Amino acid sequence: MPVVYKLHEESIVFHPLEGTFTEEDLRTGIAHAEYRVAFEIDQIDPDTRGGWAVVVVGSAHHVDTEAERASIVNAGGDPFPWPEAKTAPLMRIQPIRIRGRRSYLP
């Protein structure tokens, strides 16, 4: 599913679209429980017929504290504003494994 994301403090932070499984399904009620998820980012350039894909595997957690949310929203040097992050549910993926590849179409 498409999401808006950014890199923050060596993790990937994103907000899921309203009504998607991540809003509540990752809340197990079990202390220190974590889900492992995969997050893929890719791009294809039609002019060069080339592209790349990166897959990150890691544990996913809700951003629950106001201090953590403020750190993400107010991070300096971010070229793109992220106004919806002030109120949208946020998720953080702490990478365990990162793999990528470049490909070219014949």
PLY file of the C-alpha trace (Angstrom):
ply
format ascii 1.0
element vertex 106
property float x
property float y
property float z
element edge 105
property int vertex1
property int vertex2
end_header
0.00 0.00 0.00
1.32 3.49 -0.70
2.42 5.48 2.33
4.15 8.75 3.09
7.49 8.02 4.76
10.77 9.55 5.84
14.05 8.45 7.36
14.53 9.55 10.95
17.26 8.56 13.39
18.25 5.39 11.48
14.67 4.18 11.17
11.80 4.54 8.71
8.78 6.46 9.93
5.49 6.44 8.03
1.84 7.08 8.55
-0.57 4.42 7.31
-3.57 5.37 5.27
-6.79 5.62 7.26
-8.54 2.29 7.67
-5.50 0.11 6.91
-4.46 -2.86 8.99
-1.56 -1.11 10.71
-3.72 1.32 12.65
-4.74 -1.25 15.27
-3.49 -4.68 14.24
0.03 -4.13 15.56
-1.30 -3.50 19.06
-1.12 -6.93 20.68
-1.53 -5.91 24.30
1.52 -8.06 25.09
4.41 -6.21 26.71
7.55 -6.06 24.54
5.87 -7.95 21.68
6.94 -6.87 18.24
5.99 -7.55 14.67
8.51 -7.99 11.91
7.48 -6.29 8.69
8.91 -5.66 5.24
8.96 -2.18 3.70
9.78 -1.76 0.00
10.77 1.39 -1.84
11.28 1.31 -5.60
11.53 3.52 -8.63
11.67 3.01 -12.41
12.97 5.61 -14.85
11.17 5.14 -18.21
13.82 7.17 -20.07
16.75 4.96 -19.07
14.62 1.81 -18.63
16.40 1.27 -15.35
15.28 1.16 -11.79
16.02 0.11 -8.27
14.31 -1.51 -5.31
15.21 -1.58 -1.63
13.55 -3.85 0.93
13.91 -3.17 4.64
12.95 -5.83 7.18
12.55 -4.82 10.79
10.36 -4.49 13.83
7.38 -2.13 13.61
6.04 -0.02 16.46
3.48 2.73 16.88
4.88 6.16 17.73
2.91 6.72 20.92
4.61 9.48 22.88
4.29 13.17 22.13
8.05 13.61 22.62
8.85 11.01 19.95
6.23 12.49 17.57
7.62 16.01 18.10
11.15 14.78 17.38
9.96 13.34 14.05
7.76 16.25 12.98
10.26 18.94 13.98
13.41 17.25 12.64
15.66 19.90 11.15
16.95 19.81 7.62
13.91 18.04 6.20
13.28 19.51 2.72
9.64 18.37 2.66
7.10 19.50 5.27
5.00 16.72 6.78
1.95 18.50 8.23
-0.25 15.39 8.47
2.32 13.77 10.78
1.20 16.12 13.54
-2.10 14.23 13.92
-1.91 11.02 11.85
-0.98 7.72 13.50
2.75 7.14 12.95
4.67 3.88 12.68
8.41 3.36 13.10
10.37 0.50 11.53
13.72 -0.26 13.10
15.72 -1.98 10.32
17.25 -5.37 10.95
18.10 -6.15 7.31
18.36 -3.94 4.23
18.70 -5.33 0.71
18.59 -3.60 -2.61
19.14 -4.09 -6.27
19.39 -2.13 -9.47
17.78 -3.49 -12.61
17.64 -2.58 -16.27
14.92 -3.57 -18.71
16.00 -5.03 -22.06
0 1
1 2
2 3
3 4
4 5
5 6
6 7
7 8
8 9
9 10
10 11
11 12
12 13
13 14
14 15
15 16
16 17
17 18
18 19
19 20
20 21
21 22
22 23
23 24
24 25
25 26
26 27
27 28
28 29
29 30
30 31
31 32
32 33
33 34
34 35
35 36
36 37
37 38
38 39
39 40
40 41
41 42
42 43
43 44
44 45
45 46
46 47
47 48
48 49
49 50
50 51
51 52
52 53
53 54
54 55
55 56
56 57
57 58
58 59
59 60
60 61
61 62
62 63
63 64
64 65
65 66
66 67
67 68
68 69
69 70
70 71
71 72
72 73
73 74
74 75
75 76
76 77
77 78
78 79
79 80
80 81
81 82
82 83
83 84
84 85
85 86
86 87
87 88
88 89
89 90
90 91
91 92
92 93
93 94
94 95
95 96
96 97
97 98
98 99
99 100
100 101
101 102
102 103
103 104
104 105
